[in-house]
Amino acid sequence: MSTSPETGTSPARRTRRDSNKEINLEEKIFRLLAIVLFGFLLYFIVLGYFVLVAIQYVLYFIEDQPNRGLKAFTGKVRTYVFEIFSFMGFASDKLPFPFSPFPKK
């Protein structure tokens, strides 16, 4: 097997390394697109969350206690936002919903 005088590696080894770079580049581009998508989605989630908070306050004002169903749902949304931030900040490689199940808690 011949080696390249410039790199000291065989052509087959360079090809594998080049294909690994291509895969790594594809992963990086996919992650960038996912971060942009989830960042855009976060904008609407936060707006919706404020609406849910306002509804919860009205229900609290009328009933003297928070609505349990709405309280549970806003907890799930909070967990979902945490998952998005974890992915965007590279603390996790797990893609958030819709690429994985919606948080149960």
C-alpha positions in Angstrom: 0.0 0.0 0.0 1.4 3.4 -1.0 1.4 6.4 1.3 1.2 10.0 0.4 4.4 11.9 1.0 2.5 15.0 2.1 0.3 13.3 4.7 1.9 10.0 5.3 -1.4 8.2 5.0 -2.8 5.8 2.4 -5.5 6.9 -0.1 -8.0 4.5 1.5 -7.4 6.1 5.0 -7.8 9.6 3.5 -11.1 8.6 1.9 -12.5 7.3 5.2 -11.4 10.5 6.9 -12.9 12.6 4.2 -16.2 10.8 4.5 -16.2 11.2 8.3 -15.7 14.9 7.8 -18.6 15.0 5.4 -20.8 13.2 7.9 -19.6 15.5 10.7 -20.4 18.5 8.5 -23.9 17.2 7.8 -24.5 16.7 11.5 -23.3 20.2 12.2 -25.5 21.7 9.5 -28.5 19.7 10.8 -27.9 20.9 14.3 -27.6 24.5 13.2 -30.9 24.2 11.3 -32.6 22.5 14.3 -31.3 25.3 16.6 -32.7 28.0 14.3 -36.0 26.1 14.1 -36.3 25.6 17.8 -35.3 29.2 18.5 -38.1 30.3 16.2 -40.5 27.9 17.9 -39.5 29.2 21.4 -40.7 32.7 20.4 -44.2 31.3 19.9 -44.1 29.1 22.9 -43.2 32.0 25.2 -46.1 34.0 23.8 -48.5 31.1 24.3 -47.1 30.6 27.8 -48.0 34.2 28.7 -51.6 33.6 27.4 -51.8 30.4 29.6 -50.5 32.4 32.6 -53.2 35.1 32.1 -55.9 32.4 31.8 -54.6 30.7 34.9 -54.7 34.0 36.8 -58.3 34.7 35.7 -59.3 31.2 36.9 -57.4 31.7 40.1 -59.1 35.0 40.7 -62.6 33.4 40.1 -62.1 30.1 41.8 -59.5 31.1 44.5 -57.3 28.3 43.4 -55.2 27.5 40.3 -56.7 25.1 37.7 -55.0 21.8 38.2 -55.1 20.7 34.5 -53.7 24.0 33.3 -51.0 23.9 36.1 -50.0 20.4 34.9 -49.9 21.5 31.3 -47.8 24.6 32.0 -45.4 22.3 33.9 -45.0 20.2 30.8 -44.4 23.3 28.6 -41.8 24.4 31.1 -40.0 21.0 30.9 -40.2 21.2 27.1 -38.6 24.7 27.0 -35.8 23.3 29.3 -35.3 20.4 26.8 -35.0 22.9 23.9 -32.5 25.1 25.8 -30.5 22.0 26.7 -30.3 21.0 23.1 -29.6 24.5 21.9 -26.8 25.0 24.5 -25.2 21.6 23.7 -26.0 20.2 27.2 -28.0 17.5 25.4 -27.9 15.8 22.0 -31.5 14.6 22.3 -33.8 16.4 19.8 -36.9 17.8 21.6 -40.5 17.2 20.5 -41.5 16.6 17.7 -38.4 14.4 17.2 -38.9 12.8 20.5 -42.0 12.4 22.8 -43.5 15.4 24.5 -42.5 15.7 28.2 -44.8 13.8 30.6 -44.0 15.9 33.6 
